[in-house]
């Protein structure tokens, strides 16, 4: 397929000339480069790849142009991947995801960043901007009782772990629970795929499979085919906040550095004193045989953040039916708690997310080495710093910019207290040994050096 033209539907039919120009602008101020990366990832859905740089290099001739004409908008795709087409027609689900990319890039640039409506230097302003973006994407549904379960986990998981995530998703579907994930493969796809069968058996035709991504990760985690509501947030921090503002409960499957980033982000919030009364059930789970993984996670959390942090979550191994029933029951408590403080069901306003967690972290070599990985600080702040360390590892593993930085300047250097660094080294060694850091058969080359003071 050398080229094709598609015509967006809905509100995208009436993009302005300025918006179309922004989407074609290849300068640093324009959107074409980021649109090209995100569009290529969406068009690559279904192909096993977790290296954003390789995806871009494999399709050097792919281009995308957006043209606003009198009768509507046209999107011109040149040299797109053949796998995105059936009988010369772009697959419908991929087309919808591509429209979501265009919608969110335009809205972020013009309505969030350039409008002056939001003070992005304050926590309240950031959360308000996030609310508006989710509302613009039609994610926020009024008059619906809490039923969204966020599922986190790795893309580089074993087949039996994937099957387990799918089975648990099936049980969630039978309980009429909707699923929200990072929208990629592995443990992000399994729960959605299983839930789709469970919803189908219950004849639930309004089931939601919400995928939340961001431009720098989407190439490594292209939206899976089950996602029917896709949002591209501006950065990883907005993406993480969106999970907890929209979701009502969290299930965490085995994963690698990205899953650790998510868990540490969550623990930072749960152990913050201002969130002591917030109801948010969290269950860690995997199939029989994953006990070693969760043992390593527990040891790391207790060694760095202490036993109270581990007690904020529950661990249930190989119990999909019981987990689905339990989370369904716990969501009733979430509903009652939201009612008691007059908070919305569709957006968790009451949750206090520290400003440090909301600020974009650029994982370059200087910032990674400057992280405060010591125990001489409040526990929730250490959790936040550890979250940034794992965010940098994710960037070095799969994000195009991070891969380039490692290629040019060598591994990131992580340094801190001996106790903390030894705990991190042990965990990272376990993740590498269990092949949880990247897809593929090649030996993993760490993008980091853990420096333990003598």
Secondary structure, DSSP 8 states (H G I E B T S, - for coil): --EEEE---GGGGG--HHHHHHHH--STTSSHHHHHHHHHHHHTTTS----HHHHHHHTTT-EEEEEEETTEEEEEEES--GGGEETTEE-HHHHHHHHHHHHHHHHIIIIIISS--S-TTSHHHHHHHHHHHHHHTT---TT--S-EEEEE--SS--HHHHHHHHHHHHHHHHTT-EEEE--SSGGGTHHHHHHHHHHHHTT-TT--EEEEEETTTTTTS---TT-SEEEEESSHHHHHHHHHHH-SEEEE-S-SHHHHHHHHHHHHHHTSGGGTT---EEEEEE-TT-HHHHHHHHHHHHHHT-HHHHTTSEEEES-HHHHHHHHHHHHHHHHHHHHHTT--SSS-TT----HHHHS-----HHHHHT--BSSSS-HHHHHHHHHHHHHHHHHHHH-HHHHHHHHHH--EEEEE-HHHHHHHHHHHHHHHHTT-S-SSSS----SEEEEE--
